[in-house]
């Protein structure tokens, strides 16, 4: 049996980022060290999840806006919002509620508005001192809204076998003569 040259063979020599720290950021490296210790010594699901997200690439750590953050934090007084990513400002939001937020970074405008509302912006090492097991925290994520995601299929389950329904094809143009035959019309074989 030959090697699939187009696919480039097997993925040899690729280690998971959970085994090898890929980031060059010294602060993130220290955070990974800290949360690796906490996850091991506390058996806390929160620490394990934060550690997993600290290892993620930039596209998998999308930013979250203040408006979305405040929506998630309604009726959660006394709790700290935890975002493994950046918190950005939202100009559409007129007034920012008082919130306690822990994140990897804040934009200047977001930090200004949170502090002005009487809230606080804390870092992950400060959070580790306050809540080593993640008590009274709400772990949040920003939306993954890259245009590339429209082209990806969905995972198959027994209940949902339609992996490629409504998945955007990579087509030069969206006209009458582009990818409209087999697989796109019931009269031509099958329709997805």
C-alpha positions as protocol buffer text, in pm:
chain_id: "A"
residue {
  index: 1
  type: UNK
  ca { x: 0 y: 0 z: 0 }
}
residue {
  index: 2
  type: UNK
  ca { x: 143 y: 336 z: -103 }
}
residue {
  index: 3
  type: UNK
  ca { x: 155 y: 672 z: 71 }
}
residue {
  index: 4
  type: UNK
  ca { x: -115 y: 926 z: -7 }
}
residue {
  index: 5
  type: UNK
  ca { x: 117 y: 1194 z: -142 }
}
residue {
  index: 6
  type: UNK
  ca { x: -157 y: 1454 z: -177 }
}
residue {
  index: 7
  type: UNK
  ca { x: -252 y: 1416 z: 190 }
}
residue {
  index: 8
  type: UNK
  ca { x: 116 y: 1412 z: 279 }
}
residue {
  index: 9
  type: UNK
  ca { x: 119 y: 1081 z: 464 }
}
residue {
  index: 10
  type: UNK
  ca { x: 56 y: 1050 z: 837 }
}
residue {
  index: 11
  type: UNK
  ca { x: 97 y: 1336 z: 1083 }
}
residue {
  index: 12
  type: UNK
  ca { x: 429 y: 1227 z: 1228 }
}
residue {
  index: 13
  type: UNK
  ca { x: 621 y: 1455 z: 1459 }
}
residue {
  index: 14
  type: UNK
  ca { x: 320 y: 1668 z: 1551 }
}
residue {
  index: 15
  type: UNK
  ca { x: 270 y: 1699 z: 1923 }
}
residue {
  index: 16
  type: UNK
  ca { x: -43 y: 1833 z: 2083 }
}
residue {
  index: 17
  type: UNK
  ca { x: -8 y: 2185 z: 2223 }
}
residue {
  index: 18
  type: UNK
  ca { x: -113 y: 2041 z: 2559 }
}
residue {
  index: 19
  type: UNK
  ca { x: 217 y: 1849 z: 2565 }
}
residue {
  index: 20
  type: UNK
  ca { x: 438 y: 2121 z: 2416 }
}
residue {
  index: 21
  type: UNK
  ca { x: 369 y: 2486 z: 2497 }
}
residue {
  index: 22
  type: UNK
  ca { x: 346 y: 2660 z: 2160 }
}
residue {
  index: 23
  type: UNK
  ca { x: 311 y: 3020 z: 2282 }
}
residue {
  index: 24
  type: UNK
  ca { x: 612 y: 3250 z: 2297 }
}
residue {
  index: 25
  type: UNK
  ca { x: 440 y: 3490 z: 2537 }
}
residue {
  index: 26
  type: UNK
  ca { x: 625 y: 3467 z: 2872 }
}
residue {
  index: 27
  type: UNK
  ca { x: 315 y: 3572 z: 3071 }
}
residue {
  index: 28
  type: UNK
  ca { x: 101 y: 3302 z: 2910 }
}
residue {
  index: 29
  type: UNK
  ca { x: 377 y: 3047 z: 2976 }
}
residue {
  index: 30
  type: UNK
  ca { x: 369 y: 3134 z: 3345 }
}
residue {
  index: 31
  type: UNK
  ca { x: -11 y: 3113 z: 3353 }
}
residue {
  index: 32
  type: UNK
  ca { x: 4 y: 2769 z: 3192 }
}
residue {
  index: 33
  type: UNK
  ca { x: 255 y: 2661 z: 3458 }
}
residue {
  index: 34
  type: UNK
  ca { x: 31 y: 2795 z: 3736 }
}
residue {
  index: 35
  type: UNK
  ca { x: -293 y: 2639 z: 3610 }
}
residue {
  index: 36
  type: UNK
  ca { x: -120 y: 2310 z: 3529 }
}
residue {
  index: 37
  type: UNK
  ca { x: -22 y: 2294 z: 3898 }
}
residue {
  index: 38
  type: UNK
  ca { x: -372 y: 2395 z: 4015 }
}
residue {
  index: 39
  type: UNK
  ca { x: -545 y: 2145 z: 3784 }
}
residue {
  index: 40
  type: UNK
  ca { x: -322 y: 1867 z: 3915 }
}
residue {
  index: 41
  type: UNK
  ca { x: -342 y: 1953 z: 4284 }
}
residue {
  index: 42
  type: UNK
  ca { x: -706 y: 2064 z: 4321 }
}
residue {
  index: 43
  type: UNK
  ca { x: -887 y: 1820 z: 4086 }
}
residue {
  index: 44
  type: UNK
  ca { x: -1099 y: 2118 z: 3985 }
}
residue {
  index: 45
  type: UNK
  ca { x: -1278 y: 2100 z: 3648 }
}
residue {
  index: 46
  type: UNK
  ca { x: -1256 y: 2481 z: 3629 }
}
residue {
  index: 47
  type: UNK
  ca { x: -874 y: 2481 z: 3643 }
}
residue {
  index: 48
  type: UNK
  ca { x: -851 y: 2199 z: 3389 }
}
residue {
  index: 49
  type: UNK
  ca { x: -1079 y: 2391 z: 3149 }
}
residue {
  index: 50
  type: UNK
  ca { x: -885 y: 2717 z: 3192 }
}
residue {
  index: 51
  type: UNK
  ca { x: -559 y: 2528 z: 3131 }
}
residue {
  index: 52
  type: UNK
  ca { x: -700 y: 2370 z: 2814 }
}
residue {
  index: 53
  type: UNK
  ca { x: -812 y: 2711 z: 2686 }
}
residue {
  index: 54
  type: UNK
  ca { x: -478 y: 2875 z: 2770 }
}
residue {
  index: 55
  type: UNK
  ca { x: -314 y: 2625 z: 2534 }
}
residue {
  index: 56
  type: UNK
  ca { x: -547 y: 2718 z: 2247 }
}
residue {
  index: 57
  type: UNK
  ca { x: -449 y: 2913 z: 1938 }
}
residue {
  index: 58
  type: UNK
  ca { x: -555 y: 3272 z: 1883 }
}
residue {
  index: 59
  type: UNK
  ca { x: -848 y: 3179 z: 1656 }
}
residue {
  index: 60
  type: UNK
  ca { x: -979 y: 2950 z: 1927 }
}
residue {
  index: 61
  type: UNK
  ca { x: -960 y: 3228 z: 2187 }
}
residue {
  index: 62
  type: UNK
  ca { x: -1201 y: 3476 z: 2026 }
}
residue {
  index: 63
  type: UNK
  ca { x: -1259 y: 3812 z: 2197 }
}
residue {
  index: 64
  type: UNK
  ca { x: -1585 y: 3895 z: 2373 }
}
residue {
  index: 65
  type: UNK
  ca { x: -1756 y: 4236 z: 2370 }
}
residue {
  index: 66
  type: UNK
  ca { x: -1880 y: 4419 z: 2680 }
}
residue {
  index: 67
  type: UNK
  ca { x: -2242 y: 4402 z: 2562 }
}
residue {
  index: 68
  type: UNK
  ca { x: -2242 y: 4021 z: 2532 }
}
residue {
  index: 69
  type: UNK
  ca { x: -2054 y: 3997 z: 2861 }
}
residue {
  index: 70
  type: UNK
  ca { x: -2306 y: 4213 z: 3048 }
}
residue {
  index: 71
  type: UNK
  ca { x: -2592 y: 4007 z: 2899 }
}
residue {
  index: 72
  type: UNK
  ca { x: -2437 y: 3686 z: 3034 }
}
residue {
  index: 73
  type: UNK
  ca { x: -2372 y: 3843 z: 3374 }
}
residue {
  index: 74
  type: UNK
  ca { x: -2725 y: 3968 z: 3448 }
}
residue {
  index: 75
  type: UNK
  ca { x: -2860 y: 3834 z: 3779 }
}
residue {
  index: 76
  type: UNK
  ca { x: -2512 y: 3706 z: 3870 }
}
residue {
  index: 77
  type: UNK
  ca { x: -2415 y: 3959 z: 4135 }
}
residue {
  index: 78
  type: UNK
  ca { x: -2103 y: 3883 z: 4334 }
}
residue {
  index: 79
  type: UNK
  ca { x: -1967 y: 3650 z: 4066 }
}
residue {
  index: 80
  type: UNK
  ca { x: -1656 y: 3702 z: 3854 }
}
residue {
  index: 81
  type: UNK
  ca { x: -1673 y: 3660 z: 3477 }
}
residue {
  index: 82
  type: UNK
  ca { x: -1375 y: 3459 z: 3349 }
}
residue {
  index: 83
  type: UNK
  ca { x: -1273 y: 3492 z: 2984 }
}
residue {
  index: 84
  type: UNK
  ca { x: -968 y: 3314 z: 2842 }
}
residue {
  index: 85
  type: UNK
  ca { x: -923 y: 3579 z: 2575 }
}
residue {
  index: 86
  type: UNK
  ca { x: -959 y: 3952 z: 2528 }
}
residue {
  index: 87
  type: UNK
  ca { x: -1246 y: 4176 z: 2641 }
}
residue {
  index: 88
  type: UNK
  ca { x: -1331 y: 4448 z: 2390 }
}
residue {
  index: 89
  type: UNK
  ca { x: -1538 y: 4764 z: 2416 }
}
residue {
  index: 90
  type: UNK
  ca { x: -1884 y: 4792 z: 2261 }
}
residue {
  index: 91
  type: UNK
  ca { x: -1981 y: 5143 z: 2151 }
}
residue {
  index: 92
  type: UNK
  ca { x: -2343 y: 5038 z: 2096 }
}
residue {
  index: 93
  type: UNK
  ca { x: -2385 y: 4983 z: 2469 }
}
residue {
  index: 94
  type: UNK
  ca { x: -2472 y: 5312 z: 2637 }
}
residue {
  index: 95
  type: UNK
  ca { x: -2401 y: 5228 z: 2999 }
}
residue {
  index: 96
  type: UNK
  ca { x: -2183 y: 4953 z: 3136 }
}
residue {
  index: 97
  type: UNK
  ca { x: -2304 y: 4769 z: 3450 }
}
residue {
  index: 98
  type: UNK
  ca { x: -2074 y: 4703 z: 3746 }
}
residue {
  index: 99
  type: UNK
  ca { x: -1888 y: 4377 z: 3678 }
}
residue {
  index: 100
  type: UNK
  ca { x: -1585 y: 4193 z: 3805 }
}
residue {
  index: 101
  type: UNK
  ca { x: -1400 y: 4045 z: 3506 }
}
residue {
  index: 102
  type: UNK
  ca { x: -1091 y: 3826 z: 3478 }
}
residue {
  index: 103
  type: UNK
  ca { x: -940 y: 3803 z: 3128 }
}
residue {
  index: 104
  type: UNK
  ca { x: -613 y: 3764 z: 2941 }
}
residue {
  index: 105
  type: UNK
  ca { x: -642 y: 4122 z: 2815 }
}
residue {
  index: 106
  type: UNK
  ca { x: -866 y: 4426 z: 2791 }
}
residue {
  index: 107
  type: UNK
  ca { x: -880 y: 4696 z: 2528 }
}
residue {
  index: 108
  type: UNK
  ca { x: -819 y: 5046 z: 2663 }
}
residue {
  index: 109
  type: UNK
  ca { x: -1181 y: 5153 z: 2614 }
}
residue {
  index: 110
  type: UNK
  ca { x: -1321 y: 4840 z: 2778 }
}
residue {
  index: 111
  type: UNK
  ca { x: -1097 y: 4875 z: 3083 }
}
residue {
  index: 112
  type: UNK
  ca { x: -1191 y: 5242 z: 3120 }
}
residue {
  index: 113
  type: UNK
  ca { x: -1564 y: 5170 z: 3110 }
}
residue {
  index: 114
  type: UNK
  ca { x: -1550 y: 4874 z: 3352 }
}
residue {
  index: 115
  type: UNK
  ca { x: -1351 y: 5075 z: 3608 }
}
residue {
  index: 116
  type: UNK
  ca { x: -1574 y: 5383 z: 3562 }
}
residue {
  index: 117
  type: UNK
  ca { x: -1882 y: 5169 z: 3637 }
}
residue {
  index: 118
  type: UNK
  ca { x: -1724 y: 5062 z: 3967 }
}
residue {
  index: 119
  type: UNK
  ca { x: -1623 y: 4717 z: 3840 }
}
residue {
  index: 120
  type: UNK
  ca { x: -1278 y: 4562 z: 3830 }
}
residue {
  index: 121
  type: UNK
  ca { x: -1045 y: 4406 z: 3574 }
}
residue {
  index: 122
  type: UNK
  ca { x: -830 y: 4130 z: 3720 }
}
residue {
  index: 123
  type: UNK
  ca { x: -568 y: 3894 z: 3580 }
}
residue {
  index: 124
  type: UNK
  ca { x: -556 y: 3516 z: 3604 }
}
residue {
  index: 125
  type: UNK
  ca { x: -284 y: 3512 z: 3871 }
}
residue {
  index: 126
  type: UNK
  ca { x: -502 y: 3739 z: 4089 }
}
residue {
  index: 127
  type: UNK
  ca { x: -795 y: 3503 z: 4026 }
}
residue {
  index: 128
  type: UNK
  ca { x: -582 y: 3204 z: 4131 }
}
residue {
  index: 129
  type: UNK
  ca { x: -524 y: 3370 z: 4470 }
}
residue {
  index: 130
  type: UNK
  ca { x: -892 y: 3461 z: 4510 }
}
residue {
  index: 131
  type: UNK
  ca { x: -1062 y: 3152 z: 4378 }
}
residue {
  index: 132
  type: UNK
  ca { x: -812 y: 2870 z: 4316 }
}
residue {
  index: 133
  type: UNK
  ca { x: -1095 y: 2625 z: 4244 }
}
residue {
  index: 134
  type: UNK
  ca { x: -1304 y: 2875 z: 4047 }
}
residue {
  index: 135
  type: UNK
  ca { x: -1574 y: 2927 z: 4309 }
}
residue {
  index: 136
  type: UNK
  ca { x: -1820 y: 3211 z: 4236 }
}
residue {
  index: 137
  type: UNK
  ca { x: -1700 y: 3245 z: 3878 }
}
residue {
  index: 138
  type: UNK
  ca { x: -1875 y: 3227 z: 3542 }
}
residue {
  index: 139
  type: UNK
  ca { x: -1654 y: 3084 z: 3266 }
}
residue {
  index: 140
  type: UNK
  ca { x: -1740 y: 3249 z: 2932 }
}
residue {
  index: 141
  type: UNK
  ca { x: -1623 y: 3247 z: 2571 }
}
residue {
  index: 142
  type: UNK
  ca { x: -1655 y: 3487 z: 2282 }
}
residue {
  index: 143
  type: UNK
  ca { x: -1832 y: 3390 z: 1959 }
}
residue {
  index: 144
  type: UNK
  ca { x: -1637 y: 3210 z: 1690 }
}
residue {
  index: 145
  type: UNK
  ca { x: -1753 y: 3416 z: 1397 }
}
residue {
  index: 146
  type: UNK
  ca { x: -1494 y: 3373 z: 1122 }
}
residue {
  index: 147
  type: UNK
  ca { x: -1626 y: 3364 z: 767 }
}
residue {
  index: 148
  type: UNK
  ca { x: -1425 y: 3041 z: 709 }
}
residue {
  index: 149
  type: UNK
  ca { x: -1658 y: 2855 z: 947 }
}
residue {
  index: 150
  type: UNK
  ca { x: -1941 y: 2881 z: 693 }
}
residue {
  index: 151
  type: UNK
  ca { x: -1748 y: 2636 z: 472 }
}
residue {
  index: 152
  type: UNK
  ca { x: -1697 y: 2369 z: 740 }
}
residue {
  index: 153
  type: UNK
  ca { x: -1931 y: 2072 z: 776 }
}
residue {
  index: 154
  type: UNK
  ca { x: -2108 y: 1980 z: 1097 }
}
residue {
  index: 155
  type: UNK
  ca { x: -2024 y: 1673 z: 1299 }
}
residue {
  index: 156
  type: UNK
  ca { x: -2240 y: 1370 z: 1233 }
}
residue {
  index: 157
  type: UNK
  ca { x: -2450 y: 1209 z: 1499 }
}
residue {
  index: 158
  type: UNK
  ca { x: -2700 y: 926 z: 1483 }
}
residue {
  index: 159
  type: UNK
  ca { x: -2979 y: 1182 z: 1505 }
}
residue {
  index: 160
  type: UNK
  ca { x: -2827 y: 1418 z: 1247 }
}
residue {
  index: 161
  type: UNK
  ca { x: -2661 y: 1251 z: 947 }
}
residue {
  index: 162
  type: UNK
  ca { x: -2674 y: 1571 z: 737 }
}
residue {
  index: 163
  type: UNK
  ca { x: -2314 y: 1689 z: 770 }
}
residue {
  index: 164
  type: UNK
  ca { x: -2306 y: 1904 z: 462 }
}
residue {
  index: 165
  type: UNK
  ca { x: -2651 y: 2057 z: 454 }
}
residue {
  index: 166
  type: UNK
  ca { x: -2634 y: 2435 z: 424 }
}
residue {
  index: 167
  type: UNK
  ca { x: -2253 y: 2432 z: 412 }
}
residue {
  index: 168
  type: UNK
  ca { x: -2119 y: 2706 z: 190 }
}
residue {
  index: 169
  type: UNK
  ca { x: -1921 y: 2569 z: -108 }
}
residue {
  index: 170
  type: UNK
  ca { x: -1596 y: 2732 z: -222 }
}
residue {
  index: 171
  type: UNK
  ca { x: -1733 y: 2857 z: -554 }
}
residue {
  index: 172
  type: UNK
  ca { x: -1601 y: 3126 z: -785 }
}
residue {
  index: 173
  type: UNK
  ca { x: -1947 y: 3272 z: -828 }
}
residue {
  index: 174
  type: UNK
  ca { x: -2304 y: 3209 z: -714 }
}
residue {
  index: 175
  type: UNK
  ca { x: -2462 y: 3187 z: -1057 }
}
residue {
  index: 176
  type: UNK
  ca { x: -2684 y: 2957 z: -1261 }
}
residue {
  index: 177
  type: UNK
  ca { x: -2390 y: 2763 z: -1405 }
}
residue {
  index: 178
  type: UNK
  ca { x: -2181 y: 2713 z: -1090 }
}
residue {
  index: 179
  type: UNK
  ca { x: -2208 y: 2386 z: -896 }
}
residue {
  index: 180
  type: UNK
  ca { x: -2575 y: 2330 z: -968 }
}
residue {
  index: 181
  type: UNK
  ca { x: -2570 y: 1974 z: -1102 }
}
residue {
  index: 182
  type: UNK
  ca { x: -2517 y: 1641 z: -921 }
}
residue {
  index: 183
  type: UNK
  ca { x: -2558 y: 1678 z: -548 }
}
residue {
  index: 184
  type: UNK
  ca { x: -2742 y: 2007 z: -579 }
}
residue {
  index: 185
  type: UNK
  ca { x: -3057 y: 1899 z: -767 }
}
residue {
  index: 186
  type: UNK
  ca { x: -3293 y: 1610 z: -705 }
}
residue {
  index: 187
  type: UNK
  ca { x: -3316 y: 1546 z: -1081 }
}
residue {
  index: 188
  type: UNK
  ca { x: -2938 y: 1494 z: -1106 }
}
residue {
  index: 189
  type: UNK
  ca { x: -2856 y: 1200 z: -884 }
}
residue {
  index: 190
  type: UNK
  ca { x: -2919 y: 1342 z: -537 }
}
residue {
  index: 191
  type: UNK
  ca { x: -2963 y: 1669 z: -354 }
}
residue {
  index: 192
  type: UNK
  ca { x: -2780 y: 1765 z: -36 }
}
